[in-house]
């Protein structure tokens, strides 16, 4: 293992875990994760991945920090209002762990860059707040053979699932986006700030489990959380043999032909990938 004395001290509580140990910590150090959105979900994901010692983390977001973000987007602070979110989040991540490399992609995810961005990382965490981006990320991950951990929040509720290559994909769960106007955005319906923290932390946990190869994956399952009732339940997600993305005869080969404007969901910024 190629660890300095400072790294051994930093990751001591991980190394003590039999499921992680020195070998697992080295796997984290060698891993790369792409985080879509540096907002409500992306903030805890990025901070916990950096704290855990993931070697390289990419952030995709073209938005800037707004005062209204600070109620839930904990990677940002008042003094950085107006800064690009990727730069603000990177500052927070480097303050936690200067040994983690942070790639700032201050761009809007689009059909012409999604596959290249996804291809550059081992796995992807999606915290975007609109269906157009969610489908774009999901399709790019499936086409590039990358595991996707996807979370979403609205008001007091959240959901989370893992989509592995060869398993049920996002389109098995949601074949098509709902009609425009049927699902409100966070700006319209609101979101309880701590809910994004819980779901983003769960998302980071699943990403670390995938890198380490430990525990039971959420692949093939959808976790749903109702914060007001403090109730979790899990729904089995079977693969759809007729799925346009992963079915026996997939119809999606070119992202540019399948993506356009769609209604907002909720998760991070209100522009690019939140």
HUWO-V41748 format. One line per field, one symbol per residue. phi: phi as a letter, one per 40 degrees, with the letter a starting at -180 (. if undefined). Layout:
phi: ???
This chain:
phi: .bbcccccccbdcccccdcbgccccccccccbbbbcgbbcccccdcccccccgccabbbbabcbcbdccccacccbbdcbdgcdccccccccccccaccccbccbcbccaccbcccccccbcabbbbcbacdccccccccccccgbcbbbbabafbbaaaabbcdgbdbccccbdaccddgcbcccccbgacdcccccccccccccccccccgbgbcccgbbcbbbcccfbbabbcbccccbdcbbccbccbbbcccbbadaccbaiaccbcba
